[in-house]
Amino acid sequence: MLLEEKAQAVIYLISDSIGETAEFVVKAVSSQFNRTVRIRREPYLTDRVRLEKILDEAAKQNSIVAYTLVKPDLRKAIEEKAQACNLPVVDVLGPMLDAFLRIMPEEPRLEPGLVRRMDSDYFDRIAAIEFAVKYDDGKDSRGMLLADVVLVGVSRTSKTPLSMYLAHKQIKAANLPLIPEVEPAEEIYEVPKEKIIGLTIAPELLQKIRRERLSSLGLRNGSNYASMERILGELDYGQKIMRAIGCRVFDVSNKAVEEVAGKILKLLKETDRS
């Protein structure tokens, strides 16, 4: 029978996950032909009975079966059934998986859907990073009500670096600077205190950090920003606000961002369990 006389081609996509990988490949190939094809997804396939029913149906049509299955028994079953039915099948993952086996020191995990889970983690991380940027330094106080954690503290207590580090762990962090001349946004008192972390630091260390900051900007070290009187006043004000909130307070003096972030993550996990 000539191709023109054949019924519309049906491409069955069989997968133990959602079948996106096979669909992408099929669409890339079908774009090379003038005729359209009908794609039929068969996701989350895990048993042989359902597999055989699908293949019996496909064998009655002008069809191809493309599959992404990681379980060896299902891959073998589909090849045997397809051969018996004279049905064209394409193993989308198998050849690459076999090639990996030749160079990898360990066996594959053979867990369906790992790519999708990794993609989900990636997009959650990107969303958290975008959140941290949007709600950094009190830019929009409404973000505090949406955050997984809110960091508060005076200037140069690592609020922004901590927010970004936590974002890479898929934690949506907002931060609020505490400035004596500026009343904290009212939203900070609406956030559950368990979600708020106060940050403090030794005054001498803060002075050193602020002086280095001024120097990097080409400004005078004599600025009020780095004066001990100003620093002590800010730290006292910060402690007052933190007491009013009733939040946990972490001292970041001489501590790496990773160390403080680790403590925050541990605290958040404990809060989730309680």
C-alpha positions in Angstrom: 0.0 0.0 0.0 1.3 3.5 -0.9 2.0 5.9 1.9 -0.7 8.3 0.5 -3.3 5.6 0.9 -2.5 4.7 4.4 -4.5 6.0 7.3 -3.1 8.8 9.5 -0.1 7.6 11.4 -0.5 7.2 15.1 2.5 7.5 17.4 2.1 5.8 20.7 4.3 7.2 23.5 4.8 4.7 26.3 6.5 5.9 29.4 7.0 5.1 33.1 6.9 8.8 33.7 4.9 11.5 31.7 6.5 10.8 28.3 7.9 14.3 27.6 11.2 13.0 26.4 9.7 10.7 23.8 7.2 13.3 22.6 10.1 15.8 22.0 12.0 13.3 19.9 8.8 12.3 17.9 7.9 15.9 17.2 11.5 16.6 16.0 11.3 13.7 13.6 7.7 14.3 12.4 8.6 17.9 11.5 10.7 16.5 8.7 7.6 15.1 7.0 4.7 16.9 5.3 2.1 14.7 6.8 0.8 15.3 10.3 0.8 12.5 12.9 -1.5 11.8 15.8 0.3 11.4 19.1 -1.1 9.3 21.9 0.5 9.4 25.2 0.4 6.4 27.6 2.2 7.7 30.7 3.0 6.1 34.1 3.1 2.6 32.7 4.3 0.1 35.3 2.7 -3.2 34.5 2.9 -5.7 31.7 -0.9 -6.3 31.4 -1.6 -2.6 30.5 1.5 -2.7 28.2 0.2 -5.6 26.1 -3.3 -4.0 25.8 -1.7 -0.9 24.4 0.5 -2.8 21.9 -2.5 -4.9 20.8 -4.4 -1.7 20.0 -1.4 -0.1 18.3 -0.9 -3.2 16.1 -4.4 -2.7 14.5 -3.4 0.8 13.3 -0.9 2.5 11.1 1.3 3.2 14.1 4.7 3.4 15.7 5.5 2.9 19.4 8.1 5.1 21.0 8.9 4.3 24.6 11.0 5.6 27.5 11.1 2.8 30.0 13.9 2.3 32.5 12.9 -1.1 33.9 14.6 -3.9 32.0 11.7 -6.3 32.3 9.3 -3.8 30.6 11.8 -3.0 27.9 12.2 -6.6 27.1 8.4 -7.2 27.2 7.7 -4.4 24.7 10.4 -5.7 22.3 9.0 -9.3 22.4 5.4 -8.2 22.0 6.3 -5.8 19.2 8.2 -8.5 17.3 5.3 -10.9 17.6 2.9 -8.3 16.3 5.3 -7.0 13.6 5.0 -3.6 15.2 7.7 -0.9 14.7 9.0 0.3 18.1 11.7 2.7 19.1 13.5 2.6 22.4 14.3 6.2 23.0 16.4 5.8 26.2 17.7 2.3 25.9 20.7 2.9 23.6 21.9 5.8 25.6 21.4 3.9 28.8 23.4 1.0 27.5 26.2 3.4 26.4 26.4 4.9 29.9 26.7 1.4 31.3 29.9 0.9 29.4 31.6 3.9 31.1 29.9 4.4 34.4 31.4 2.6 37.5 28.0 2.1 39.1 24.7 0.6 38.1 21.8 2.9 37.1 19.1 3.7 39.7 16.3 2.7 37.2 13.9 5.1 38.9 11.2 6.5 36.6 10.7 10.3 36.4 14.1 11.4 37.8 14.6 14.0 35.0 11.3 15.6 35.9 12.1 15.7 39.5 15.5 17.3 38.8 13.7 19.8 36.5 11.2 20.6 39.3 14.1 21.2 41.8 15.8 23.5 39.3 12.7 25.6 38.7 11.9 25.8 42.4 15.4 27.0 43.0 15.1 29.7 40.3 11.8 30.8 41.8 13.4 31.1 45.2 16.3 33.2 43.8 13.9 35.5 42.0 12.0 35.9 45.2 15.1 36.7 47.2 16.1 39.4 44.7 12.5 40.9 44.6 12.2 41.1 48.3 15.8 42.0 49.2 16.5 44.8 51.7 12.8 45.5 52.4 12.1 46.6 48.8 8.5 45.3 49.1 7.3 44.5 52.6 4.5 42.4 51.3 7.0 39.7 50.4 7.5 39.0 54.1 4.0 37.5 54.3 4.9 35.1 51.4 8.4 34.1 52.5 9.5 30.8 54.1 11.8 32.8 56.3 12.4 36.5 57.0 15.8 37.8 58.0 16.1 41.0 60.0 19.2 42.9 61.2 21.2 46.1 60.9 23.2 46.8 57.8 26.1 44.4 57.0 24.9 41.4 59.0 24.9 39.1 55.9 21.1 39.4 55.2 21.4 39.4 51.4 24.1 36.7 51.2 22.1 34.5 53.5 18.9 35.1 51.5 20.7 34.0 48.3 22.3 31.0 49.8 18.9 29.8 51.2 17.4 30.5 47.8 19.8 27.9 46.3 18.3 25.5 48.8 14.8 26.3 47.5 13.9 28.5 50.5 12.1 31.7 49.7 13.8 34.3 52.0 12.9 38.0 52.4 15.0 40.3 54.5 14.4 43.6 56.3 17.1 46.1 57.4 16.6 47.6 60.8 17.3 51.3 60.8 16.7 53.4 63.9 15.2 56.3 61.9 12.8 54.1 60.0 9.9 52.2 61.6 9.9 48.5 60.5 7.1 47.7 58.0 4.0 46.5 59.9 4.0 43.2 58.0 6.9 42.1 60.2 4.6 41.8 63.1 2.1 39.7 61.1 4.7 37.0 60.2 4.8 34.1 62.6 7.8 34.6 64.8 9.0 31.1 64.0 9.6 32.3 60.4 11.7 35.3 61.5 15.4 35.1 62.2 17.2 38.1 63.8 20.9 38.6 62.9 23.3 40.3 65.2 27.1 40.8 65.2 29.9 42.0 67.5 30.2 45.8 67.3 34.0 45.8 66.7 33.6 43.3 63.8 30.7 45.3 62.3 32.8 48.5 62.4 35.6 46.7 60.5 33.2 45.5 57.9 31.6 48.9 57.4 35.0 50.6 57.2 36.0 48.1 54.5 32.7 48.8 52.7 33.3 52.5 52.8 36.9 52.1 51.5 35.6 50.0 48.6 33.3 52.8 47.7 36.0 55.4 48.0 34.4 57.1 51.0 35.9 58.3 54.2 36.3 56.0 57.2 35.2 58.8 59.4 31.6 58.5 58.1 28.9 58.2 60.8 28.0 54.8 59.2 31.2 53.3 60.6 31.3 55.1 63.9 31.2 53.0 67.1 28.5 55.3 68.6 26.3 54.7 65.5 26.9 51.0 65.4 26.1 50.5 69.1 22.9 52.6 68.7 21.9 50.5 65.7 22.6 47.2 67.4 20.6 48.3 70.5 17.7 49.3 68.3 17.9 46.0 66.4 17.8 44.0 69.6 14.8 46.0 70.8 12.9 45.2 67.6 13.8 41.5 67.7 12.6 41.3 71.3 9.3 42.9 70.3 8.9 40.3 67.5 10.0 37.4 69.7 12.1 35.8 67.1 15.2 33.7 67.3 18.5 35.6 67.1 21.7 34.3 65.5 25.1 35.9 66.1 26.9 36.0 62.7 30.2 37.2 64.1 33.2 35.4 62.4 30.8 32.8 60.9 30.6 31.7 57.3 27.4 32.2 55.4 27.1 28.4 55.0 27.3 27.9 58.8 24.6 30.3 59.6 22.4 29.1 56.8 22.8 25.6 58.1 21.5 26.6 61.4 18.5 28.4 59.8 17.7 25.4 57.7 17.8 23.1 60.7 15.5 25.5 62.6 13.1 25.6 59.7 13.0 21.8 59.5 12.3 21.6 63.3 9.5 24.1 62.9 7.9 22.1 60.1 8.0 19.0 62.2 6.3 20.6 65.2 
